[in-house]
Amino acid sequence: MAIRVKCRHCKTEMGHLSGQSALQHGRVKQMREEFAEEFITQDEEGTLTVTSICEHCEKSLRDNPNYYAMQKWIQ
């Protein structure tokens, strides 16, 4: 099982843990239970993808609060 962290807005990959590193990470199971529906998906190969917000998108949202009301603000 590998873990990937991607921005939910621009889809930029912000991080990646290989299968062995991911298994050794103690909070993976707890994270899946707490945030699975909203932030974590798993593909057919078992790779977990955690969605978050990258620094660029966070700054854009902070500078343009009206973007929060939009379903998709990156074209």
LINNOR-V530089 format. One record per backbone hydrogen bond with DSSP energy under -1.0 kcal/mol. CO is the residue of the C=O (numbers start at 1). NH is the residue of the N-H. If there is no record, write none. Layout:
BEGIN
CO_NH ; CO_NH
END
This chain:
BEGIN
2_48 ; 3_17 ; 4_50 ; 5_14 ; 5_15 ; 6_52 ; 7_11 ; 12_7 ; 15_5 ; 17_3 ; 18_22 ; 19_23 ; 20_24 ; 25_28 ; 27_31 ; 28_32 ; 29_33 ; 30_34 ; 31_35 ; 32_36 ; 35_39 ; 39_51 ; 41_49 ; 43_46 ; 47_43 ; 48_4 ; 49_41 ; 50_6 ; 52_8 ; 54_58 ; 55_59 ; 56_60 ; 57_61 ; 58_62 ; 59_63 ; 60_64 ; 64_67 ; 65_68 ; 66_69 ; 67_70
END
